[in-house]
Amino acid sequence: MTNRNPHSATAPQPSRRSVCKNIRADRELYLLLLPGIAVLLLFKYTPMYGVLIAFKDYSIFDGMGGSPWVGMDNFRKLFESDDFLLVLRNTVEISLLKLVFLFPLPIIAAILLNELRQLAFRKAVQTVIYLPHFLSWIIISGLFIDLLSINGGLVNKLLGSFGIEPIPFFLSNAYFRGVLVTTAGWKETGWSTIVYLAAFSTIDPGLYEAARMDGAGRWKRIWHVTLPGISPVIVLMLILRLGSMFTGDTEQILAMYNSTVYKSSDIIGTYVYRMGLGKQEYSFTTAVGLFESVIGFALILSGNYLSRKYLRRGIW
């Protein structure tokens, strides 16, 4: 007789009867799922029908059904447009700047908060750094325009006291991207620490104790215990951030930019807004949005594949 490995057999698939039995047993939980599923279907899947506009010469008077099909003409126009190539480059460059400079900040801030031993001080710091998240970009735009104004702005006053000429932060292509990165970091760094602070609770305290007994100092415990412990969350957030690279924080830029800095700050989201609502080119801007979504999806798949290949973990 041949010896069979009990682990080599495939796990039995649940029958329809057992699935129905499980649903009946947890029917209250499944009922709680229904509102969320309804919202998902209504606001995420139903609007996908509008993607057809990208393949039509859409007219608001003829409607979806009456507008003629044009095939891939809108996409040809997209890739032949010099404006779009500039917008695409701006989107990628601004997103990469935010990824490089802002993605590590919540991790660093969360680690520093986790190391604080005075609970009252820690709670106070968390409250202060969370607050900017609840301010709209319109308010933040007004605050930083006042701070960075060349006419009486606090920053330019300080620069002037050192003999430096006023800098037009909101009117210069050389400085405007720095303003975008700085304001985005000020607004979202604190709020983004929540995920990592929650991840610290999954780390076994015995690991810290063992490292301490082995003579590891605070920085070595952070490097060898804390960071490996939250690495799955870091990978997850990085993959999700890659998927949203082409969104580029449209609301932020719409609130802050002006025609003098279009060259360095006009991204896909603002381009769609100007062309779609301003010039009513609905089919063309739908094609732009579809392109953005496809690239974002491809980035998520690529990021997850590379993560599983080199780090042995991913979203799925």
N, C-alpha and C positions, 0 to 999 in steps of 0.2 A: 504494500500500500504506500502511496505517496503521501508525505506530510504536507498538509495545507496550512498556510499562514492565515490565522483568523483575521488579520488586519487587511489581507489582500482582497477580501470580498467587498463588493460595493455595498454601500449602505442602502437599505431598503427605502424606496420612495414612499412618502406618505400617501395613503389612499384618499380618494375624494370623501369618503365617509369620515375619516379621522380629521380631515381639514374642516369639514362642516361642524364636527363635534367641537373642535378647538374654537371655532368662531362663535358657536353658541355659548361656550363656557366663558369667553371673554367678550361677550357682545357689547357690554358697556364701553370697553376700551375701543372697539371698532366703531361704535357710534360717535365717540369723541373724534375719530379720524375724519368723519364725513365732512364737517365744515372746512377743514384744511384741504381735503381733496377737491371739494367744490370750488374753493378759491383758486387752487392750482389749475383746474380745468378751465375756469372762466377767464382768468387773467393771464395765464401762461400758454395754454394750448389753443384755446379758441382764436386768439389774435394771430396765430401762425397762418391762418387762411390768408391774411393780408400779404404774405410773402409773394403771392402771385402778382402783386403790383410790379414787382421788379422785372417781370417778364412781359409787361404790357406797357402801352402808351396810355397811362391812366388819365382819365378825365373825371373830375368830380361831377360833371353833368351826365356823362354816360354811365358812370358807376363801374363796379367791378366786372359785371357781365358784359356790358356794352363796349368797353374799351378794347381796342384791337391788340392782338398778340404781336410782340416784336422780338421774341426769342431772347438772344443774348446781347442785343444792341446796347442796352443800358450798361452792361458789364464792359463791352468794348469801349464805350464812351468813358467809363470809369478809368480804365487802365491807360487810355490815351490822353487823359486830362493832366496837364502839368500841375494844376491846382491840387488835384487829389494826391499826386506823388509828394508834393510838399506837405500836405496835411498828414499823409501816412508817415512820413519821416518825422514830423513833429510829434505825432502820437507815440511812436516807438521811442524816440529820444527822451521825451518827458516821462514816459512810463518807466524806462530803464533808470533814469535819475532817481525817481521815487523808490524804485525797487532796491537800488543799491544803497541809498542813504537813509531811507525810512523803514525798510523792512526789519533791519536789526534793532531799531530803537525800542519798540515795545518789548522785545526779548530782554534787552539790557535793563530797561526800566522795571520790568517784572522781577528780574533777578535781584536788583537792588532793593525793591520793596520787600521781597521775600526774606532778605537778610536783616531787615529792621526788626529789632526785638521789642521796641516800645510800641505797643498796639495802638495807643491813642495817636501818637505821631504818625504812624503808618496810615491810619484811617484818614487823618487830616490831609496827608499828602495825596492819597488816592482821590479824595473828594476834589481837591484843587486841580489835579491833572485830568479828571473825568469831565469837568465842567465845560471846557471848550467844545466838546463833541455835541453839546446840546444847543450851540449857537449856529444859526443859519449862515451860509456863505455870504449872504448879503450883509449881515452884521459884521462878520469877520472882514469882509472887503472894506467896509467903511472904517473899521478900526485901523487896519493896516495902511489905508490911504492916508489917514490922518497922521499915523506914525512916520510914514515914509515920504510924505509930501515934500516937494522942494521949497514950498512956501510955508515955513513955520513948522515942519514936521520934526518931531523929537530927534529922530536918528540923524537927519541932516543938520540939525542944530549942534549935536554932539560932534559930528564930522567937521563942521565949521569951526568949532572951538579948537580943533587941532590943525586948522589951516587947510582943510580938504574941501574942494569945491562940492556943492550940492549934487547929489546923484539922482537922476530921474528914474527911480526904480520901476515905476509903472509905465514909463514911456520909452524905455530902452530895451531893445531886443537882447542886449548883452546881460541885463540884470533880471529881466522879468521871469525867466525860468527859475532863478534862485528864489524869487518871491513865492512862486507856486510851490516849490518844494518845502520852503520854510513854513508857509502857512498851513500846508497839508500836514506837516509833522506836528506843528503846534496844536492843531485841531484833533487829530486822530491817534497820536501816540499813546496818550493816557488811556483812552477807551479800549484800544487794542490789547492792552496788558491784561484785560479780564480773562481772555482765553488762556494765557500762559499761567496766570495766577491760579486758575482752576486746575491746570495740568499739574502744578506742584503737589496738589493733594493726592495724586496717584502714585507718587514716589514713596517707596517704603522707608520710613524713618530709620529703620535698622541699617540701611546702607550708609546713612550719614554717620551713625554711631560707629559702624565698623571702620569707616574711613578715618574718623577722628581717633580711634584706638590705634590705627596704623600710622598715626602721626601726620595725616594730611591736614594742611591749613585750610583756611576759608576758600582761597582761590582754587586750590586743588580739588576741594569738595565740589565747588561749582563746576569745574571743568570735567571731572570724572564721574560725578553723580547727578548733579542738577541738569546739565545740558543733555547727556544721554537719556535721562528720564523724560524730558519733554521733547525729545527729537521727533517722535511721531506727530506731535502737534505742530512743530515747526515745519515739517514736510507737508502736512495737510494745508497749512496756511500759505505756504509758498506755492503749492500747486494751484490753489484757489486764486492767489494773487496773479499768477501767470495767466489764468483764464480771463481775468478782468483787465489785462494790460491795455487793451485797445479801447476801453471805455474812457480812460484818461481823466476821470473826475470832471466831466463836462460842466456840471453845475458850478464848480469852483471857477473854472476859466470863464464861463459866461458872465459871472458876477464881477470878474476882475479885469478882463482884457479889453482892449480897444483897437481901433483900426491901425494904430501905429505899431503894434506888436503882433499883428497877424502873422508876419513872417516866421516868428519863433514860437507862437502859441496856438495857432489855429489847428485844432485836432479834428478827428473824425466826428466826434459828437457835436462840436460847434459848427462844423462844416455842414452836417446834415441839418442842423437847426436853421442856418442861414439860407441854404439852398432849398430846403423843403418848405419852410414857413415863409421865408422872405421872397423867393422866386417861384414857389409852388411847383417845383420839379419833383413831384411825388414819386414817380417811377425811378428816377435816377437816385434819389436819396434812399429809397427802399433797397435798391441794389447795393448801395454803400453800406447800409445797416446789415444786410444779409452777409456781405463780405466780412464785415467786422465780427459777426456772430460765428461764422464758419472758422475764421482764424482763431478766435478765442477758444472754440471747442477743440481745434487741433492742438493748441498750446496746452490745454488740460490733458489731453491724451498723451502728448509727448512728455510732459512733465511727469505724469504718473508712470509712464513706461521707463523713463530714465531713473526715477526714484526706486522703482521695483528692481531694476537691473543692478544699480550700484549701491543702494542703501537697504535693499531687501524689505522695503515697506512702501505702501502707497494708499490711495483712497480706496481702490478695489483690487 
